[in-house]
Amino acid sequence: MKRISFLLLSQLIVATAMAQCSICTKTAAQIGQEAGKGFNAGILYLAAMPFAIIGYVAVKWWKQEKQ
């Protein structure tokens, strides 16, 4: 249950985050507001998997150290 709650909470946080570098912000501003929102969503989508993998490894390591 804790894992499911954590996953849902992390998805809510990621969905509301703004994750754009300066180049991406400039590009998004040039293509318009609606396309910029889609561009931002794509960036968040691509960033989610590396963070999920790192989080998984960190939790496993933390549980191993705890025992």
C-alpha positions in Angstrom: 0.0 0.0 0.0 2.9 2.4 0.8 4.4 1.7 -2.6 1.2 2.5 -4.4 0.7 5.7 -2.4 4.3 6.7 -3.1 3.9 6.1 -6.8 0.6 8.1 -7.0 2.1 11.0 -5.1 5.2 11.1 -7.2 3.1 11.1 -10.4 1.1 14.0 -9.1 4.2 16.0 -8.3 5.8 15.2 -11.7 2.6 16.2 -13.5 2.6 19.7 -12.0 6.3 20.3 -12.3 7.8 22.6 -15.0 10.9 21.0 -16.4 12.5 23.1 -19.1 16.0 24.2 -19.7 16.6 27.6 -21.2 16.8 26.3 -24.7 13.6 24.4 -24.3 11.8 27.4 -22.8 12.8 29.5 -25.8 11.6 26.9 -28.2 8.3 26.4 -26.4 7.8 30.2 -26.4 8.2 30.3 -30.2 5.8 27.5 -31.0 2.9 28.8 -28.9 1.2 28.1 -25.6 -0.6 24.9 -26.4 2.3 23.3 -28.2 4.5 24.5 -25.4 2.4 22.6 -22.9 2.8 19.4 -24.9 6.5 20.0 -25.2 6.8 20.4 -21.5 4.8 17.2 -21.0 7.2 15.3 -23.3 10.2 16.5 -21.3 8.6 15.3 -18.1 7.7 12.0 -19.7 11.3 11.4 -20.8 12.7 12.4 -17.4 10.4 10.1 -15.4 12.1 6.8 -16.2 15.6 7.8 -15.1 14.2 9.2 -11.8 12.1 6.1 -11.3 15.2 3.8 -11.8 17.3 5.9 -9.4 14.5 6.0 -6.9 14.1 2.2 -7.1 17.8 1.6 -6.6 17.9 4.1 -3.7 14.9 2.4 -1.9 16.5 -1.0 -2.3 19.8 0.3 -1.0 18.1 2.0 1.9 16.2 -1.2 2.9 19.3 -3.3 2.7 21.2 -0.8 4.9 18.3 -0.7 7.4 18.5 -4.5 7.9 
